[in-house]
C-alpha cells in the first residue's frame, strides 16, 4: 500500500503555562510557578492547596451556544478550545473541514470511572461521614452518566463546530490516549483515509474525587493540572488546495511502538519493547535520538518502570539524550500530557533546540540529533512511544 508523508503542524495548547508551545518552553526555562490556589475545590483533601488550573473557556470564544455548553463536562469545553487554537492557524492557510477531515481525540477515562469499593472506603474515612461522600459524589457524577458521555459530547461538539466529518475516533484508556490518537490520526492521513486529521487530548478536570481515583491507581502525590493539546496531521506534499497539504512547517511522525505490561514486574519490559519498536520503524537507533520526553511519573510503579526501561535502552548511546518533562509548569495532564510533550518536541525540532532538566532548573541547548522520543505510560499498563523527526540542520 502506498503511503504519504505526513507532517504535524498547527499546535494548539491550553495549559496553566499558556496557549502555545513557545509559552510552555519559556515558562520551563524561566522556572515560573504557574500553580493556582484550590480553595474553590474544598473537599476531603484540604492539605492539597494548589493545582495547575485553567479558566473555563468563555462561550463566545468557542462558537457554540451557552445552553449546549452547560450540558458539557469541563473537559469537553477545554477540548473544544484546544481544537479552536489548533485550527485557527490552519484556517489562515485555506479551507478547513469537510468529509476529508478526521478527528482523533484522547480522553480521560479516569475522571468518569466509578470509584471502586476500596477507594470509596478510604473516601469515607477521610471525609468523615457517608453523607458528605454522597453529596460530593452526587455533585460530580450526573445521574445516568455513562463512560461514553464525555467521549460523545467532546467529539460531537468539535466535529460539529468545525465541520470535521471524515473518519474519527475517541480513545480513553487513561494516559496513553493522546499518543494513541496521534498515531492513528497520522496513519489515517498517510494511508489516504483522511485528507487531514485533527489530533488532540484533554486532561481530567481537577476536583476532590479525582484524588480518590488517582490514589486507587497508585498516585504518588504529583500535582494535577488541567489542559488540552491539539495539532494537525496533514500531507506534506502540498497536493490539495485546502489548508491540508499546504506544506506548512512541521515535523513528522517517523516511528511508533505500542506494548502492554499488566503488572509492575513486566511494565519496564513493555516500555523498552515499545521504544525499540518506535526506533526500528523510524529507521534509527538509540544514538539517533537527541531528546527524550518521558511521561509524567504520576504513579510510583510507573516512574520506576519508565526510568529502568530508558536506562536500559539508552545505556550505550553516545551521547546520551537529554530528558525533560513539562510537569513543573503544567502539572500532570493525564491523556493530554504526552501530546503536550509532542508539541514541545515539535517546537524544539523546528529550531534545533532542546530543553534539559538540570536539578530543579531547566536549561536550553542545541539539539544534537533531529529526533525526539515521546512516551505515554498508561495507569493500567499500556504503553505508547513515538519518534518525531525534524529537518536535518
C-alpha positions, 0 to 999 in steps of 0.5 A: 500500500502506498503511503504519504508523508505526513507532517504535524503542524498547527499546535494548539495548547491550553495549559496553566503555562499558556496557549502555545508551545513557545509559552510552555518552553519559556515558562520551563526555562524561566522556572515560573510557578504557574500553580493556582490556589484550590480553595474553590475545590474544598473537599476531603483533601484540604492539605492539597492547596494548589493545582495547575488550573485553567479558566473555563473557556468563555462561550463566545470564544468557542462558537457554540451556544451557552445552553449546549455548553452547560450540558458539557463536562469541563473537559469537553469545553477545554477540548473544544478550545484546544481544537479552536487554537489548533485550527485557527492557524490552519484556517489562515492557510485555506479551507478547513473541514469537510468529509476529508477531515478526521478527528482523533481525540484522547480522553480521560477515562479516569475522571468518569470511572466509578470509584471502586469499593476500596477507594470509596472506603478510604473516601469515607474515612477521610471525609468523615461521614457517608453523607458528605461522600454522597453529596460530593459524589452526587455533585460530580457524577450526573445521574445516568452518566455513562463512560461514553458521555464525555467521549460523545459530547467532546467529539460531537461538539468539535466535529460539529463546530468545525465541520470535521466529518471524515473518519474519527475516533475517541480513545480513553484508556487513561494516559496513553490516549493522546499518543494513541490518537496521534498515531492513528490520526497520522496513519489515517492521513498517510494511508489516504483515509483522511485528507487531514486529521485533527489530533488532540487530548484533554486532561481530567478536570481537577476536583476532590474525587479525582484524588480518590481515583488517582490514589486507587491507581497508585498516585504518588502525590504529583500535582494535577493540572488541567489542559488540552493539546491539539495539532494537525496531521496533514500531507506534506506534499502540498497536493490539495488546495485546502489548508491540508497539504499546504506544506506548512512547517512541521515535523513528522511522525517517523516511528511508533511502538505500542506494548502492554505490561499488566503488572509492575514486574513486566511494565519496564519490559513493555516500555523498552519493547515499545521504544525499540519498536518506535526506533526500528520503524523510524529507521534509527537507533538509540544514538539517533535520538537527541531528546527524550520526553518521558511521561509524567511519573504520576504513579510510583510503579510507573516512574520506576518502570519508565526510568529502568526501561530508558536506562536500559535502552539508552545505556550505550548511546553516545551521547546520551539524550537529554530528558525533560518533562513539562510537569513543573509548569503544567502539572500532570495532564493525564491523556493530554500530557504526552501530546503536550510533550509532542508539541514541545518536541515539535517546537524544539525540532523546528529550531534545533533546540532542546530543553534539559532538566538540570536539578530543579532548573531547566536549561536550553541547548542545541539539539544534537540529533533531529529526533525526539522520543515521546512516551505515554505510560498508561495507569493500567499498563499500556504503553505508547512511544513515538519518534518525531523527526525534524529537518536535518540542520 
